[in-house]
Amino acid sequence: MAVLITGIGELTTNDAELGKLRDAAVVVDGEKIAWVGAAADAPDSDERIDVEGRAVLPGWVDSHTHLVFAGDRTTEFEARMAGKAYSAGGIAVTVEATRAASDEQLAANLRRHVDEAAKQGTTCLETKTGYGLNVEDEVRSARIATDVADEVTFLGAHLVPPGADAESYVDLVCGDMLDAVAPLVRWADVFCETGAFDEAQSGRVLKAARERGLGLRVHGNQLGEGPGVRLAVELGAASVDHCTYLSEADVAALAASDTVATLLPACDLSTRQPLAPARRLLDAGATVALASNANPGSSYTTSMAFCVTTAVLQMRMTIEEAVWSATAGGARALRRDDVGVIRPGARADLQVLEAPSVTHLAYRPGVPLTAGVWRCGRALTSCFAAK
């Protein structure tokens, strides 16, 4: 059934040919977008929805989350706000709680957070394993995630479990754990950082994953300058995420590569780190994505709008750059061309703002502006009746 969404005051398409349209309309047919253009030229359809001058843009593409977890890390957050420095070690608290939780508890928690994100405009979401850190719990995390998320990443190399030998654990990740998890996921990731995995260990994990046909992602340069960006670029990773501390060589390498720099501003704020150098990256020609890094320890938010607002108000990104990075940029980081864009043939993922333009996302910080969401052509939330 074809549905015409018309009366669009401002349509952000992220399509090079279509650009940004005024007085626009979109036709959704099944799970796909069938037509985009001026409202006056719209074809006939089975149903018609008038959004009465509101802005429409692609659904957010959140390319970095950690949502298969149990437990709470409020105490850690309070300590950080009181001045304690962030370190990778807090992950172990979540590992203990996740291992103790049932499949039903983990799945319900994941669905709750994905639904929460969807109500705020997120229509494509990646999530990772990484709170199991043994073969059994990494496999069940991947299985649970695959039932809910659009993209699933294996992050067995999140942290060396307490009491384990680092090299022996890397052997496990590169061997039995990867063999068991690889059929369930598309991506593999590694936390290449002080307190987690060094360059040699990270390289071993990434190369082993590549040999099994998985795409690569890297957590890098969060706590200081390090090898994460260099390793990601050298191995052709789809993205390197955090990028808080970058040398000039790191920026140049990203600009010259296809590896996306995924910035996680909510995490930077929550850990009281400097905000990632978005302006330096963009001016150098690097591809930038914005993501929530939703997780229970260092960034407990599913609000991509908050990330966009922060990027504009504090990271010197324009609203157009920030919206692109949170939609098309996230799609690039996931090597997808069917989401993050509004054009014929793309997945029908749309959000309507209770505002005439995307500028209001930063102009009205903290105000919930999502008035309607369509994912795969299905209305998840909408205050607009079909006619």
N, C-alpha and C positions, 0 to 999 in steps of 0.2 A: 504494500500500500504506500503510495507516494504522499508525502506530507510537505506542504509549502510553509516555510517559516519566513514571514515577510514583515515589513515595517521595521527593518533593521536600520537604525540610525547610523551606526558605524560598524563595518564588518572587517575584522582583521583576518586575512586569509593565510598569511605566511607563504603565499604562492607568488613566485617572481613575476608571473604574467598578470595575475589578477590584482595583486597589491592590496591596498586598503580601499574599500568601497563605501560609498554613502548611499542612503536610500536603497538598500540592497535586499536581496532575498536568496534563500537557499532551499533546494528541494532535496529531501531525504527519501530514499527508496530502499526499504529494508534496512540493511546494516551499512549502506554506503551513501555517500553524497552523489546525487545524480545531476545536479545543475547548480550553478552559482552565477549571479548577475544582478542587474538593476531590477528593482521591484516592479517597475513598469513593464518589463519584458518577461516576467515570470510565466512559465507554462502552466496549464491547468493541472490540478492535482486532486487527490481523493479528499484530503483534508487541508485546512488552512489555519495557521496560527499566526496571529499578529502580535509582535512584541512591542509595538507602539513606540518606536524611536529609541529603544534600548540598544546597547552595544552587544555584539556577538563576537566571540573569538573561539579558537580551538580549545578543547579541554586541556587542562594541565597535563603534562607528561612528567611524572615524578620518577626520575631514573635512578634514585638512590634511597632505599629505605631498609630498615632492619625490623621487620614486624612479626617474625615468628619468635615470640618470647613469652615468658611469664615473669611475674614478680614486679618489684617496685624499687626505684633507686632515689627516692625522695631525700633520704639522709645524705647521700653523696652530693646531690644538688645543693642542699642547704649548706654543706661544708664548703662547697666550691664558692657559693655566694658569700661565705664568710672569709674567703681568702685562700682556701686550699687549692693548690694547682691541680689541673686535670692531668690524668695519666691513663694509659691504656688498661691498667690493671682492674678497673671497676667492672669490666666485662665479666670477670669471673663470678660476680654476684648474680648476674643474670643467667649465666650458664647453670649454676646450681639450681635456681628456681625453674628454669626451662626443662632440665632433665627430670625434675620431680613432677612436672605437670603432665596431665593426660593428653592424649591426642585431641580429645574433645575440647579441653580447655584451651589448648594452643590454637586450634582452628577457630573457636569462637572469638578469641582475642584478636586474631588476624582479621576475621571478617568485620568485627566491630571497628577496627581502625581503617580498613579499606572503605567501609561504608561512610565513616566520618570524613575521609578524604574526598569521596565522591560527592558528598553534599556540598563541598567547598569547591567543586569544579574539576577535581582530578579524575580523568577518565582512562588513563593508562599508567600503570604503576609497576615498578620493579621492586622486588624484595629479595633478601638474602637469607641463607642459612647462617650459621656462625655462632649460635648459642648452644650448640650440642657438643661439639668438639670431641666426639667419639663417633665411630662408624654408625652405630644404631641411631643415635639422636640426630646426626646430620642427615641421614637418609629420611627419617620421619619428618624432619623439618622441611626437606625438599619436597616430599610427597604432599604435605599439607599446603605448602606455598603454591605448588603447581595447580592445585584445585581452585585457587582464589586469584592469584596475581597474574598479570599479563606476561611478566618476565621474571625468571628465577635465576639467582646467582648462587653458586657454591662458594662459601666463605669459611671453609674448614680452617684456613690459615688466618684466623681472626686474632687468636692469642694462644700461646702455649698453655695448656691446662696446668693449674697449680700442681706442683709435685712432679710434673713430667719433664723428661729430658728433651731439650729443644730439637736436637738433631734426630732423635728417635721419633719425635712427634711429626717432624717434617717428612720422615720416611713413611709414616702412616698416612699422612695427607696425600702424598704423591703416589701411594700404592693402593692399599685396600679401600681407603676412604673415597678416593677419586673413582676407583672402579665401581663402587657401589652407588655413588651419587650421580655420576656423569649421565646415565640414561634419563635422569629426571630433570636436568637443568640445561640451560643454554649457555651460561656464563660461568667463569671462575674468577675469583678476586683474591687479593692478599693484602693484609695490613702491613705495608712496608714502612716501619716506623720504629723509633727507639722504644723499647719496652715490648715490642711485638716480634717482627721478623726482619732480619737484616737483608742486605742486597742479595747475597748468595742464596740464602734460604728462599727469599721471595722469587728469585729467578728460577729456582728448581721447581717451585709450585706452579708458576705460570707456564713453564715449558712442558711440564707433565700434563697440565690441563690442555694445552694446545695440541699435544700429541693425541689426546682423546677427542679432538674435534670441538672443544669448547672455545667460545670467544673469551677475550681477556678484559678484565677491569682491574684497576689498582687503587687502593687507598694510599695516598702519598703526600708528603710535604705538609702534614697537618701540624706537627709539633716543632718543626724546624726544617731548614733546608736539608735535603737528603737525596737518596738515589731514586725515589719513587717515580718522579717525572721522567727522568732519563731512562729508567727501566721500561716504563710504559711505552714510551716512544720507540725505543729500540725493538721491542717485541711486537709493536703494532697493536697495542691495546686500544679498544674502542674509546675508553675514557680513563682519565686519572682524576680522582675525586679528593676534594679538600683544597689542595693547591694554595694553602694559606701563606707559606713561606717559599718564595720563588727567587732563584738567582736570575740574572740576565740570560744566562745560558739556558735555563729552564724555559723562560718565556720564548726565547728564539726557537727552541726545539719544538715547543707546542705550536707555534705559528707556522712552522715549516712542515708540520705533520697533519695526519688525519685524526689524531688522538684529541678527543674533546676534553677541555678543562671544565670539570663539573664542580661548581662552587656551592658551598653549603652554609649560607650565612646564618641560619638559625643555630647551627652547631657552633659557629665562631662566637656568637653572642652568648650562648649558654655555657661555653667553656672559658669565656672571657679571654679569648684569643683575638689578635688583630683580624679584621675582615680581609678576605682574600683580595688580591690586587686586580679586580675586574677591569679597571680602566687600562692598566698596563697591558693586560692580555688582549683586550679588544683593539687597542691602538696598534699593537704589534701584528694583528691579523689572525690571532688564535680563535678557534671556535669555542664558545662558552655556553655551558648549560647551567641552569639553576635547579637544585633539588632540595628536598626537605631534610634528608638524612633522619627521618623519623625513627627514633629508637628510645628505649627507656632510660638511657644514661646521659647522653650528651646533646640530645636534640629531640625532646619529646613533643613534637608538633607535627601535624599532618597538613598544615596550612601553607600551600604554595603561594597564596596571595601575600602572606606575611613575608615570605622570601623575596617576592617581587618588590614589595614595598621597601624592604630593607635595602635591596640592591639599588633602588632609585635614590632613596633618601640618604644613604650612608656609603654607598660604593661607587657613586658617580656614574651609574648606568642611566641611560635615557629610558623612559617608559617603554619605548618601542624595543630597545635592546633587551630589557628585562623580560617583557612578555614573550619575545621570540625565544629567549634562552630557556624560559620555563615551559615552552611548548615545542617548537621545532628543534631547539637546542637539545632538549631531553630526548627527542626522537633520534637525533644524530648520535647521541651517546649510546642509544640502544640499537643503532644501525637499522632504523625503521624509517620508511617514507610514507606509511599509511596513516600515521597519527601526527598530531602537532601541526596539521595543515587543513585548510578547508578548500577543497577543490574536487571536481568530479572524479570519482573512483576511490577517494580516500574513505577511511572509516568515518562514519557519521558520529563524531565526538565533538559536541558543541557545548558552550556555556553562554548563558545570557546574563549580563550584568544589570543590576538595578542602578544604571547610570548611562549617560549618553555616549561615553567614550572610555577607553582603557585608562586614560589619564587619571580617572577617579580612583584607581587602585592605589596610587601613591598620594593623590590629592586628599583622600579621605582615609588616612591610615587607621587600621583597626576596625573599620566598619565592614560588616559582612555584606558583600555586594552581589553574591551569586544568587540570581533569581530563578535560574532554570538550568538543567543539565541533561544532555542527551549523550548516551554511550552506546555505540553500535546501533544507532538509530532508535534506541528505546529511551523514553523519558524517565530519568531517575528521580528528578525533582522538577516541578514546573508549576508556576502560578498562572499559566496561560492556557485557556481552554481552546481545544480544536473546534473549528466551525465547519 
